[in-house]
Amino acid sequence: MRVVIQRVSHASVTIDGIQKSSIQTGFLVLLGVEEADTQEDIDWLCRKIVALRVFDDENGVMNRSIMEVGGDIIVVSQFTLMASTKKGNRPSYIRAAGHATAIPMYEVFCKQLSNLLGKPVGTGEFGADMKVELLNDGPVTICMDTKNKE
């Protein structure tokens, strides 16, 4: 499981001209799922995300978590995070989980993240053509892969 976490001043997801989710200060999380991912991967990532200290404290030092600043989160499924570019110029998505695995994992991830955050997280729509807008604050962008957690 891979995520790209962007600290944002605001972010939104629009599908077919209708805004599905929007937040102000917080994280836009792009989530890639592969077939081998488990509940353990979800647990680890969700705990890391809510504890990640990348928000400024009173001294301008990145020392506060999203919990401490009362931020919000939008989670967008993004199978392209699992792309392999080893051969040729056309990415291979062979590592990306199929719908039967990825959709339930995405839903559980969002629910668990919401529970840890203590409020609903915004979402996109799995498989939809989404327009994602954000203002990256910093910029701060963090990548995590559960296969590299040690």
N, C-alpha and C positions, 0 to 999 in steps of 0.2 A: 504494500500500500504506500502510495506516495502522496504528499501534499506540498503545495506551494502556498505559503501564508503571506499575505500582503497586509501590512498595517495601512489602514485607509482613513481618510477624513470623511469620505462618504463612498458608498458603492450601491449599485442596483443591478437587478436582472430583469430584462424585458423579453417577453415572448409574444410574437405576433402583434407587436405594438402595445401590449398591455404589461404594465410593470407588475411583476410577480413578487419581488422583494426589494426592500431598500433599507439601508442603515446609514447612520452617521459614523462617529468614531468607532473603530473596531477592526475586525479582520475579514478579509475576503479569503476564503479557503477554497482552493482548487483541489479536488480529490480524484486520484486515479486508483482503481482497484484491479488486482490481478487474481486469477483463479486460486492461487495458493494462500491468499489472505485469510485470516481467522479473526475470531473475536479478540484474541490476544493483541492483534495488530490495532484493532479499533480502540481497545482499552488504553494501550500505550500512547497512541497518537492523541486521543482526546485529553488524557491527563497532561501531556506535554503542551498542548495548545492552550489550555486554560491557565497553565502555570508559566507560560513563556513571558519573560520579563523584557518587553521591548517598548514599553510606554515610558515617557519621561517622568521623573520625579520632580520635586520642587527645585532641584539643582540642575535640571536639564540632562540628567543621566538616565539612560534606559534601564530602569530598575523596578518598574511596576508591571503587573500582569493585567490582562483584560478584565479580570475579576475586580482588581483594585480600582480601575478607572471606570467601571460600569459600562464597558463597551459592548457592542453587539457583533454578531457573526453572521455572514452569509456563506453557505457551503454550496459549491457548484461542482457537479460531477464532470470529470474531464478525462476521458479515456486516452487522449493524446499524451498525457503525462507518462504513459507506459510505452511510448514509442521507442523503437530501436532504429538507430541510424547507422549501424555498423556497415551495412552493405548498400551501395547505390545511393541514389538521391531521393528515393521515395521511402518514407518511414514505414516500418512494419509495426503493426499493432497486435502481433501474435500474443504478447504477454498480457494484454488487456483482458479482463474477465468479460465473459458474455453476459447478456442481460439477466439470465436466470441466477447468476451469482452476484453480479454487480448491483442490481437494483436493491435486493434485500440488504446487502452490506452498506450501501449508501444510506438507506433508511435507518438502519440501526446506528450507524455513525452519527447521523444528524440527531437522532433521539438521545443518544448517550451524551453528545456534546451539549445539547440543550439542557439535559438534567444536571450536568456538571456546572454549566454557566448559570443555571437558575432561572432561565427564561428561554422562550422559543428562539431558534436560529432561523434565519431566512434561508430559502432554498431556491434552486433553479428547478428544472424539470428534466428528468433523465431522458436523454435522447432527443431533446428538443433543440431547435436552432435558436440559441439564446444570444442576446446582445447584453454583454456584461460591461458596465461602466464603472470606473473607479478613479479616485484621486489617491494615488499611493502617497502616503505621508512619510517623508524622510529622504529618499525612499527607503523603506524597510521591507525586505523580501527574504523569507526564510524557507528553505527546502528541507523536507524530512522524508526519509524512506525507512520503513520498518525493517527492511533487510539490512540496514546499516545502523541499528540502534545500539550496538555494543562498541 
